Structure formats: C-alpha cells, structure tokens
C-alpha cells in the first residue's frame, strides 16, 4: 500500500526536463548527461526526469565533494555497492527553485537583507553566494524570521537563528545516528548484498525519514504553547500583584545542581567514544525521569553530566541523591555533584550567572560518590539539617573566597551518593 501511494504521488508531481533538473541541482546539462551515462539517474522515454533524480544528482555531488570521481561512482553503481534508486526514501525532497538569486532576495529585504548570510551561518548552514539560486521554502521562512525580529536589535535575530540551528542539527544528527545504530548497521552486518540489505531498510526509512521533520515541528508547537502560557500567566500575575490584587509571594531563590560522571574522560579514553556515548544517553534518560518527578528541570546535557534547576533546594537535594542512586543501579560510574542556591538568568533555554558558576565549582570539588552543597542550601532546608555534614570553609578552585560546604549524608539503607 505504501509503495502504491508513493507511486501515485510521484506520478502527480511535474517531471523535470534536463535543463530544469540541471538548474535545480545547480549543475549543467552536460553534467546531467554524464550522470545518465553512469546510471546514476535514468530519464523516461520522453527524456524527462522525476524529482527523485534531483536527490540522486545531489547525492552524487556530495560523494564527489568527498573525493569520489564519477568513474568510481560508475563502478560502485555497476557493482551494486550503492543503490541510488532507493536514495529518495532516505532524503528530504528539496523545495522547488524560485528562479531568483540570493542577491535579488537580499535586495528585496532592504536594510536587513545583509542578515541572510549571518542567519544561515548561525543555523549551521553555508552562507550562499549572491548569484546562488533560492528555493521557495527558504525564502518564505527566512523572510518571516528576519521580519519577525525586525523591531529589535539584530543580535536577537542571530540568537533566534542559532537556537533553531542548534536544536535542528542535534535532532538530525541523533535521529540518523539512532537509525544507523538500531536498523542499518545490524541489517548490513547480517546481509551481504544490496538486494538483501535495501528491502529491509526501505520500510523503516519510508516511515522515519519524513517523520523526523514532522515530529520536530509538532513537538515544537506543543512546547511553544506551554512556554507561552507560562510567560503570559507570569506577566498577568505581576501586573495584578503590582496593583495589590494578589498577595506577594515569598522570594525563594532556586537551586542549581551539577551532576557529573566521575572519571568520564579517563573512561572514554580507556573504553572508547561509543562507551562514553552510551553513558551520556543513559544519564540523560535517568535525569529526565528523576528530575521531572521531583519538580525540577534538566537545563542542559553536558555529555559527562547534567545541569539541573529546582524551585525548591530541598527537592533538588532529594533529586540529586536519587539520581546518584539510580546511576549506580544502572551500572553507570558513580556521580559527584554540587548544589548552590541563588538567582539565575534564564535565557534561550539555558541558565547563567554566579549561582551556576558556584554550583559547577562545588561539583568539580566533590569526590566520586559525593554530593556537596553550599551553606545557602542547608539554610533553605532546616528539616534536613541532620542530613548534612559540615566541612567548614573550603577553598574551591575557581572561586576567589573560601566557601562553607556540607556533605550530604545518605541514610544507612541507601547506596552512598
């Protein structure tokens, strides 16, 4: 059914002449003829091409950019080392060309047109030359991005581009890496010929390749809705409070925690990057479950650790202790952690400020299997006072003045954390 639907969809799409294909693939008609000659693309009886041939032409160009010659590609195709006929299932289809250049598009944007290059660079994409052709989707989205932020300093436009560039790049890299780890590499290890391998990859690729962008868009929509609601509620509450219509809430500073894997650098050096990646993924999974349950947020994944934010310092201590225990149960290396209380600046999904820096320094001072907290944390949690062992004033590398630290004492029945 999926193959039939795909065939009907292909039949409804306008076909491309050799000239149109060359234009959209940013190459020449002579080059298209060479791709036909080596079997990379195949025209219909009337000499036209389907849009899958556009993707095949771009894939061959990517191979050439990596040093493969057309002669080598011809051998790979002839000997079935690569199956270009199925390539379109694994790649998103480019949107059609507009017939305009980036120079023309830039000029149309007026005094903010110069942002096109920096915006694309901030997104992790190559900045185009002025005579490079544009595509419909990129014109529409880049125009909206630049115009939407046109009332504020240009730096915000670049920050907005970087937010989405970083998120999209991470999602794409990890999505493809997961597909390779879970599906393509096991299939390739079991079956030897393309005739065996490709059919086993086609079905999951047909489902997962188009799913990635749609899933990302849907999740972003849901998270934006939640975040905007939180922002609006907070704004309304502040206005009502200023008019005396709401009781003033006590100002309780949040708690910041760093939880790091002990000896991560040495472990990855001894056991390899793949082992380090598994540790990082498992730690992220555990942190997400434990921290959410305790009312906190995972602000950043650091590879060998996590940065956490809690409204309640006491919840933060409990969450870090639980996460440390869960890491041991999951056969991960022991954690060392540090917590501090104080104001933070939250921006672009991250937190900044001296509170974050102090928490990081405390964590780096903690031995393996130890949770250290500042005196500010202890003062915020009077009911837990007996669970903290005072260490006195301690000189911590990176901090100018000594800081009074306490060690969290786990209950005898728990695993040391």
Phi, psi and omega in degrees: 000318180296318180295321179295318179297319179295321179295319178296320180295318178298321182294331182279342181282142178294138179276163186247136171287169178300323179294316180294320179296317179298319181296313183287333178271002180056049179217197182247163177296322178300321178295319177300319179297323179294322178294325176294318183298322182272359177086014179287324177225155184225119179283158173285178182301330180273006177086004180266167184234155174267172185289342173297329178293332175297316179294319179298318179297320179291324179294316178298320178298323178294321177297318179297322179297336178270004174107000178279135176273164177297326178297319178293321178297322179299318178295317181298321180289316182295322182267011175061037173278344178216141181247088183290339182296333181262357184304320182302336178291336186262353184236143174291145180280128178295147175287157184296153174292154180266345186087002180246164178258164176296329177298316178293319179296317179299315180298324181293333180281355175072221188289353176251008179296332180295349180282347184305308180299306179301323179296313179296321178296319178296332178278355181088017180250157179290135176288129185281158171282158182301331182267005177290143180285152177259162174246157185300313184295318183290324176299311183299314185285318180294321177299314181295320179299312184289319179289325181296329181256017188287345183271358182234176181303145183300335180301329180290326177298316181291324177295319178298317179297320182292322179303310183285327177297314180297315182294316182293319180296315179297317180297315181294313181300313184287327179297312180291320179297321179293320177299317180295316183293316188272331189237299191290315182295316176300321179295314181294331179285336184266324184245145191258328184257156178299326179297332176274319188286309190302313180301330181281344177264338189296314184297307178298324179295320180297329180274314191277326182300309177285341182291322185309302180299322181292319180296318180297317180296318181294315180296320178298319179299316180294316181292324177296319178300314180295315184293319179294324177297316178300318180297315182291321178297315179298320180295317180294318180299320180295322180292318179294320180296321179297333179266007178077018182266352176229143175293140178293129179281145177298142180275100179250112181293149180284171176247138178247137180228140169247129174238117184242153175278127181291133175067030186297316182300315180294320181298315180292326177294322182281321189249353175101162183294329180298319177296316178300320180295320179296320178298314182298317180295315182294320178298317179299319179297313180296316181298318182299315182292309185293313186292319177299318181297331181266009175082015179255186180225140171275110184273329183201140173261129189248014183082291179263010180189184180222147174254125187238151178229133181228140173290325180251121176302324181294319175297324179297315179298314180298320181292318180294320177297316179295317179299320178298319178293318181294327177297318178295316179299329181273010179064028172272158174300156180297153179264159162229140192220156176220141179231145176214156182243140177160176181291149176227157172256119181257124184207133175055039178076013180228168177236147185223170174120173184296329178300318178296316181296318180295317178300320179296319180293322178296317180298319181292337179277340185285134175290168178302137178076018185234141173247120177249141179229157177279166178298329179300324178294314181299318181295331179279349184233067184298330181289346182253010188307319182292350181267000182248131177261116182291136178251359181078193179281127187238136174275117183250131181301131180099346177251136184292312183258150173301154181229141181278120185244158177225146176258132176288128181258111179291155175295151183305329184279354183258164175286137181304134184234000000 
